[in-house]
Amino acid sequence: MLTNYSPEFTTLWSFTERGNWATHRSDFRGNYAPQIPRNVIEMYSEPGEYILDPMVGGGTTLIEAKLLGRNALGLDINPAFVEQIKELLKFKSPASNKQQVHVADARELSFLGDECFDLVVTHPPYLNIIKYSEGKIPEDLSNISSVPKFCDEMEKAALEFYRVLKPDKYCAILIGDTRKGRHFVPLSHYIMQRFLKVGFVLKEDIIKVQHNCAYTKRWEWKAKRDKFYLIMHEHLFVFRKPRLNEDLSRIRYSTAFGNRNE
């Protein structure tokens, strides 16, 4: 039974309570609320289409895909996560579709064909803020502390997402920002630029407000002492893969002078 859910219609999303239906896990640190992939899947795909989550983590995307009647493939570099998700997907759903999950690196998807997915939805790590393999898997993106190195590796993943996505279809990523030396690091915008570099065009920049952060109170004293504000938002970027020979000049430049909601 769905609780605490209604479709979003603006670019500001705020979920004060995390959805707890089906087999969603609130104890998987760093996963996103199921309301996020549910809104994206309902907006940008149709029943029976094929969804890819190449950094599937706690399995939120695949659970929602199963509930919504979409076929989905989840990939993760951490074998332990893959086994956990297989268990989470054993619930019954009235929809008829398939979900698969395998161990793989999002930067190397050569086992997947070109233009075979209708939607990509994923939630990458934010540098090494949460280490998902505790350093035991060297290739794990969450072990990278260097901003330039992280962006370079994410660009490799973006190239693969672009390749496997069908033209005129969408890729959605939720990513946040961080601080280094008390200064704001706009990681999300660095990553956005890498996705634009590989050929995507930006469809939406949705601001997702963060709630129920366990460490907020612990950091308030430091924020006051060092004069910075706690980061309480993330960016949900929705990119589109252009059609072959599509004229992008108006999309990339002219809309800056037109109707803001066109």
One Martini backbone bead per residue (centre of mass of N, CA, C, O) as a GRO file, in nm:
protein
  262
    1MET     BB    1   0.094   0.037   0.024
    2LEU     BB    2   0.059   0.366  -0.037
    3THR     BB    3   0.250   0.629   0.117
    4ASN     BB    4   0.329   0.950   0.093
    5TYR     BB    5   0.197   0.998  -0.211
    6SER     BB    6   0.257   1.232  -0.485
    7PRO     BB    7   0.277   1.395  -0.754
    8GLU     BB    8   0.492   1.599  -0.924
    9PHE     BB    9   0.493   1.970  -1.062
   10THR     BB   10   0.777   2.066  -0.973
   11THR     BB   11   1.124   2.182  -0.891
   12LEU     BB   12   1.020   2.113  -0.586
   13TRP     BB   13   1.129   1.869  -0.351
   14SER     BB   14   0.944   1.742  -0.049
   15PHE     BB   15   1.013   1.475   0.188
   16THR     BB   16   0.928   1.424   0.514
   17GLU     BB   17   0.850   1.127   0.420
   18ARG     BB   18   0.939   0.815   0.370
   19GLY     BB   19   0.877   0.568   0.180
   20ASN     BB   20   0.734   0.225   0.302
   21TRP     BB   21   0.683   0.041   0.080
   22ALA     BB   22   0.715  -0.266   0.045
   23THR     BB   23   1.089  -0.323   0.053
   24HIS     BB   24   1.187  -0.075   0.169
   25ARG     BB   25   1.494   0.081   0.294
   26SER     BB   26   1.594   0.301   0.562
   27ASP     BB   27   1.892   0.162   0.649
   28PHE     BB   28   2.018   0.262   0.383
   29ARG     BB   29   2.278   0.448   0.341
   30GLY     BB   30   2.204   0.694   0.082
   31ASN     BB   31   1.938   0.649  -0.012
   32TYR     BB   32   1.653   0.706  -0.184
   33ALA     BB   33   1.352   0.804  -0.211
   34PRO     BB   34   1.086   0.650  -0.375
   35GLN     BB   35   0.959   0.914  -0.491
   36ILE     BB   36   1.172   0.969  -0.703
   37PRO     BB   37   1.161   0.727  -0.907
   38ARG     BB   38   0.856   0.734  -0.940
   39ASN     BB   39   0.833   1.008  -1.079
   40VAL     BB   40   1.029   0.948  -1.312
   41ILE     BB   41   0.895   0.693  -1.427
   42GLU     BB   42   0.613   0.821  -1.482
   43MET     BB   43   0.716   1.057  -1.670
   44TYR     BB   44   0.962   0.884  -1.862
   45SER     BB   45   0.765   0.626  -1.884
   46GLU     BB   46   0.641   0.302  -1.978
   47PRO     BB   47   0.488   0.030  -1.976
   48GLY     BB   48   0.744  -0.218  -2.056
   49GLU     BB   49   0.987  -0.075  -2.027
   50TYR     BB   50   1.345   0.009  -2.004
   51ILE     BB   51   1.550   0.008  -1.711
   52LEU     BB   52   1.839   0.181  -1.568
   53ASP     BB   53   2.058   0.099  -1.279
   54PRO     BB   54   2.413   0.142  -1.240
   55MET     BB   55   2.364   0.236  -0.909
   56VAL     BB   56   2.159   0.063  -0.705
   57GLY     BB   57   2.229  -0.032  -0.419
   58GLY     BB   58   1.922  -0.064  -0.242
   59GLY     BB   59   1.687  -0.092  -0.490
   60THR     BB   60   1.470   0.132  -0.540
   61THR     BB   61   1.425   0.134  -0.848
   62LEU     BB   62   1.338  -0.168  -0.884
   63ILE     BB   63   1.092  -0.163  -0.703
   64GLU     BB   64   0.940   0.055  -0.867
   65ALA     BB   65   0.941  -0.090  -1.138
   66LYS     BB   66   0.772  -0.330  -1.045
   67LEU     BB   67   0.519  -0.166  -0.951
   68LEU     BB   68   0.506  -0.011  -1.258
   69GLY     BB   69   0.572  -0.217  -1.504
   70ARG     BB   70   0.886  -0.236  -1.537
   71ASN     BB   71   1.174  -0.299  -1.680
   72ALA     BB   72   1.487  -0.401  -1.505
   73LEU     BB   73   1.832  -0.293  -1.449
   74GLY     BB   74   2.074  -0.374  -1.201
   75LEU     BB   75   2.382  -0.217  -1.090
   76ASP     BB   76   2.687  -0.322  -0.906
   77ILE     BB   77   3.007  -0.330  -0.749
   78ASN     BB   78   2.854  -0.465  -0.503
   79PRO     BB   79   2.775  -0.785  -0.420
   80ALA     BB   80   2.608  -0.745  -0.160
   81PHE     BB   81   2.385  -0.572  -0.286
   82VAL     BB   82   2.284  -0.771  -0.496
   83GLU     BB   83   2.182  -0.987  -0.294
   84GLN     BB   84   1.981  -0.806  -0.144
   85ILE     BB   85   1.800  -0.731  -0.388
   86LYS     BB   86   1.699  -1.011  -0.459
   87GLU     BB   87   1.528  -1.025  -0.200
   88LEU     BB   88   1.356  -0.759  -0.237
   89LEU     BB   89   1.224  -0.881  -0.525
   90LYS     BB   90   1.017  -1.118  -0.402
   91PHE     BB   91   0.776  -0.971  -0.431
   92LYS     BB   92   0.452  -0.913  -0.509
   93SER     BB   93   0.306  -0.822  -0.834
   94PRO     BB   94   0.061  -0.726  -1.065
   95ALA     BB   95   0.281  -0.682  -1.247
   96SER     BB   96   0.438  -0.747  -1.573
   97ASN     BB   97   0.783  -0.813  -1.512
   98LYS     BB   98   1.145  -0.743  -1.516
   99GLN     BB   99   1.416  -0.812  -1.280
  100GLN     BB  100   1.765  -0.728  -1.270
  101VAL     BB  101   2.084  -0.824  -1.102
  102HIS     BB  102   2.431  -0.704  -1.117
  103VAL     BB  103   2.768  -0.714  -1.148
  104ALA     BB  104   2.902  -0.378  -1.205
  105ASP     BB  105   3.048  -0.117  -1.393
  106ALA     BB  106   2.937   0.193  -1.500
  107ARG     BB  107   3.206   0.239  -1.691
  108GLU     BB  108   3.145  -0.079  -1.799
  109LEU     BB  109   2.896  -0.170  -2.066
  110SER     BB  110   2.969  -0.378  -2.310
  111PHE     BB  111   2.730  -0.597  -2.252
  112LEU     BB  112   2.570  -0.365  -2.376
  113GLY     BB  113   2.378  -0.229  -2.592
  114ASP     BB  114   2.277  -0.008  -2.807
  115GLU     BB  115   1.995   0.150  -2.751
  116CYS     BB  116   1.819  -0.033  -2.494
  117PHE     BB  117   1.701   0.217  -2.331
  118ASP     BB  118   1.440   0.435  -2.187
  119LEU     BB  119   1.587   0.458  -1.894
  120VAL     BB  120   1.783   0.647  -1.656
  121VAL     BB  121   1.837   0.569  -1.301
  122THR     BB  122   2.031   0.748  -1.045
  123HIS     BB  123   2.262   0.735  -0.736
  124PRO     BB  124   2.534   0.866  -0.675
  125PRO     BB  125   2.801   0.934  -0.526
  126TYR     BB  126   2.965   1.181  -0.295
  127LEU     BB  127   3.218   1.070  -0.313
  128ASN     BB  128   3.342   0.994   0.032
  129ILE     BB  129   3.106   1.032   0.235
  130ILE     BB  130   3.012   0.739   0.145
  131LYS     BB  131   3.141   0.416   0.202
  132TYR     BB  132   3.026   0.126   0.037
  133SER     BB  133   3.319  -0.061   0.083
  134GLU     BB  134   3.546   0.036   0.277
  135GLY     BB  135   3.790  -0.009   0.052
  136LYS     BB  136   3.750  -0.314  -0.074
  137ILE     BB  137   3.678  -0.157  -0.353
  138PRO     BB  138   3.875   0.022  -0.555
  139GLU     BB  139   3.649   0.098  -0.789
  140ASP     BB  140   3.492   0.257  -0.600
  141LEU     BB  141   3.368   0.576  -0.612
  142SER     BB  142   3.350   0.618  -0.285
  143ASN     BB  143   3.687   0.630  -0.265
  144ILE     BB  144   3.688   0.917  -0.380
  145SER     BB  145   3.838   1.249  -0.299
  146SER     BB  146   3.879   1.364  -0.575
  147VAL     BB  147   3.720   1.574  -0.778
  148PRO     BB  148   3.850   1.532  -1.060
  149LYS     BB  149   3.846   1.222  -1.050
  150PHE     BB  150   3.542   1.184  -1.014
  151CYS     BB  151   3.458   1.332  -1.276
  152ASP     BB  152   3.610   1.147  -1.471
  153GLU     BB  153   3.456   0.885  -1.393
  154MET     BB  154   3.168   0.996  -1.450
  155GLU     BB  155   3.216   1.041  -1.752
  156LYS     BB  156   3.237   0.745  -1.824
  157ALA     BB  157   2.950   0.679  -1.738
  158ALA     BB  158   2.802   0.882  -1.921
  159LEU     BB  159   2.886   0.750  -2.188
  160GLU     BB  160   2.730   0.485  -2.131
  161PHE     BB  161   2.450   0.601  -2.093
  162TYR     BB  162   2.432   0.724  -2.375
  163ARG     BB  163   2.468   0.463  -2.542
  164VAL     BB  164   2.218   0.286  -2.408
  165LEU     BB  165   2.038   0.512  -2.492
  166LYS     BB  166   1.777   0.628  -2.637
  167PRO     BB  167   1.658   0.841  -2.837
  168ASP     BB  168   1.470   1.078  -2.664
  169LYS     BB  169   1.572   1.005  -2.384
  170TYR     BB  170   1.627   0.949  -2.025
  171CYS     BB  171   1.845   1.094  -1.760
  172ALA     BB  172   1.862   1.039  -1.403
  173ILE     BB  173   2.024   1.235  -1.139
  174LEU     BB  174   2.125   1.220  -0.798
  175ILE     BB  175   2.302   1.508  -0.658
  176GLY     BB  176   2.540   1.654  -0.451
  177ASP     BB  177   2.713   1.845  -0.226
  178THR     BB  178   3.004   2.008  -0.073
  179ARG     BB  179   3.293   2.029   0.151
  180LYS     BB  180   3.609   2.224   0.163
  181GLY     BB  181   3.746   2.410   0.386
  182ARG     BB  182   3.443   2.546   0.432
  183HIS     BB  183   3.381   2.515   0.125
  184PHE     BB  184   3.197   2.517  -0.149
  185VAL     BB  185   3.115   2.225  -0.358
  186PRO     BB  186   2.979   2.198  -0.691
  187LEU     BB  187   2.944   1.892  -0.782
  188SER     BB  188   2.682   1.879  -0.947
  189HIS     BB  189   2.784   2.083  -1.169
  190TYR     BB  190   3.024   1.924  -1.263
  191ILE     BB  191   2.858   1.679  -1.355
  192MET     BB  192   2.673   1.820  -1.550
  193GLN     BB  193   2.900   1.903  -1.748
  194ARG     BB  194   2.978   1.611  -1.826
  195PHE     BB  195   2.704   1.536  -1.954
  196LEU     BB  196   2.711   1.758  -2.168
  197LYS     BB  197   2.981   1.675  -2.302
  198VAL     BB  198   2.865   1.383  -2.414
  199GLY     BB  199   2.549   1.511  -2.525
  200PHE     BB  200   2.363   1.606  -2.337
  201VAL     BB  201   2.055   1.751  -2.234
  202LEU     BB  202   1.879   1.974  -2.038
  203LYS     BB  203   1.565   1.941  -1.883
  204GLU     BB  204   1.622   1.927  -1.556
  205ASP     BB  205   1.627   2.113  -1.229
  206ILE     BB  206   1.587   1.955  -0.928
  207ILE     BB  207   1.496   2.035  -0.602
  208LYS     BB  208   1.600   1.853  -0.311
  209VAL     BB  209   1.494   1.824   0.001
  210GLN     BB  210   1.628   1.773   0.315
  211HIS     BB  211   1.559   1.518   0.561
  212ASN     BB  212   1.644   1.358   0.842
  213CYS     BB  213   1.936   1.434   0.934
  214ALA     BB  214   2.146   1.297   1.165
  215TYR     BB  215   2.394   1.534   1.148
  216THR     BB  216   2.288   1.825   1.186
  217LYS     BB  217   2.315   1.885   1.494
  218ARG     BB  218   2.624   1.820   1.511
  219TRP     BB  219   2.696   2.076   1.299
  220GLU     BB  220   2.591   2.352   1.405
  221TRP     BB  221   2.835   2.457   1.571
  222LYS     BB  222   3.036   2.462   1.331
  223ALA     BB  223   2.880   2.653   1.144
  224LYS     BB  224   2.887   2.892   1.337
  225ARG     BB  225   3.193   2.913   1.383
  226ASP     BB  226   3.269   2.895   1.046
  227LYS     BB  227   3.054   3.028   0.862
  228PHE     BB  228   2.818   2.810   0.763
  229TYR     BB  229   2.597   2.626   0.568
  230LEU     BB  230   2.391   2.375   0.558
  231ILE     BB  231   2.337   2.116   0.343
  232MET     BB  232   1.972   2.078   0.217
  233HIS     BB  233   2.038   1.981  -0.087
  234GLU     BB  234   1.954   1.855  -0.414
  235HIS     BB  235   2.011   1.725  -0.747
  236LEU     BB  236   1.782   1.665  -1.020
  237PHE     BB  237   1.889   1.548  -1.315
  238VAL     BB  238   1.751   1.585  -1.647
  239PHE     BB  239   1.831   1.411  -1.932
  240ARG     BB  240   1.876   1.424  -2.292
  241LYS     BB  241   1.882   1.240  -2.585
  242PRO     BB  242   1.935   1.317  -2.883
  243ARG     BB  243   1.858   1.323  -3.190
  244LEU     BB  244   1.934   1.262  -3.493
  245ASN     BB  245   2.023   1.568  -3.620
  246GLU     BB  246   1.962   1.764  -3.406
  247ASP     BB  247   1.870   2.088  -3.333
  248LEU     BB  248   2.039   2.264  -3.051
  249SER     BB  249   2.044   2.578  -3.052
  250ARG     BB  250   1.779   2.649  -2.902
  251ILE     BB  251   1.824   2.485  -2.644
  252ARG     BB  252   2.117   2.617  -2.562
  253TYR     BB  253   2.020   2.941  -2.614
  254SER     BB  254   1.729   3.069  -2.679
  255THR     BB  255   1.569   2.997  -2.408
  256ALA     BB  256   1.692   3.234  -2.236
  257PHE     BB  257   1.466   3.441  -2.397
  258GLY     BB  258   1.216   3.296  -2.306
  259ASN     BB  259   1.002   3.098  -2.174
  260ARG     BB  260   1.056   2.949  -1.865
  261ASN     BB  261   0.808   2.713  -1.930
  262GLU     BB  262   0.859   2.587  -2.228
   0.00000   0.00000   0.00000
